[in-house]
């Protein structure tokens, strides 16, 4: 039986509040070593997603440089590490930057459906929701970990554990 979203997802979803600042988002991404997070309203409702790419694009726009196609999806690819920071003048909040289109799947969606959705939508993470409630998140690295463990179409064994450093 093919793996499902439930087998791949992380149940610990790191979210940003809509009124978080760009600086707070950058600090969270660095501290948790992630490249994006869902954004929630005061009532916990899903509003969108913000990514490292959004923060970098905002930094370029603030500096007066309008970016062409910025294709950043890993800290290593950027050549930045723990010293990376975003300094943005003004009072921009995450609500100003978020992508409102939510890419979601049901927990029982097949791994191939999840992968196809990620490729078609050109995203690096999908939210897993059940009855309108966020229950998990799947990143491209979660899928890679699953495949590397040799479980591409085998049984539904538990997803590999990951440590804090693996979260992206």
Rosetta blueprint (number, residue, H / E / L):
1 X L
2 X L
3 X L
4 X E
5 X H
6 X H
7 X H
8 X H
9 X L
10 X E
11 X L
12 X L
13 X L
14 X L
15 X E
16 X E
17 X E
18 X L
19 X L
20 X L
21 X E
22 X H
23 X H
24 X H
25 X H
26 X H
27 X H
28 X H
29 X H
30 X H
31 X H
32 X H
33 X L
34 X L
35 X L
36 X E
37 X E
38 X E
39 X E
40 X E
41 X L
42 X L
43 X L
44 X L
45 X L
46 X E
47 X E
48 X E
49 X E
50 X E
51 X E
52 X H
53 X H
54 X H
55 X H
56 X H
57 X H
58 X H
59 X H
60 X H
61 X H
62 X H
63 X L
64 X L
65 X L
66 X L
67 X L
68 X L
69 X L
70 X L
71 X L
72 X L
73 X L
74 X L
75 X H
76 X H
77 X H
78 X H
79 X L
80 X L
81 X L
82 X L
83 X L
84 X L
85 X L
86 X L
87 X L
88 X L
89 X L
90 X L
91 X L
92 X L
93 X E
94 X H
95 X H
96 X H
97 X H
98 X L
99 X E
100 X L
101 X L
102 X L
103 X L
104 X E
105 X E
106 X L
107 X L
108 X L
109 X L
110 X E
111 X H
112 X H
113 X H
114 X H
115 X H
116 X H
117 X H
118 X H
119 X H
120 X H
121 X H
122 X L
123 X L
124 X L
125 X E
126 X E
127 X E
128 X E
129 X E
130 X E
131 X L
132 X L
133 X E
134 X E
135 X E
136 X E
137 X E
138 X E
139 X E
140 X H
141 X H
142 X H
143 X H
144 X H
145 X H
146 X H
147 X H
148 X H
149 X L
150 X L
151 X L
152 X L
153 X L
154 X L
155 X L
156 X L
157 X L
158 X L
159 X L
160 X L
161 X L
162 X L
163 X L
164 X H
165 X H
166 X H
167 X L
168 X L
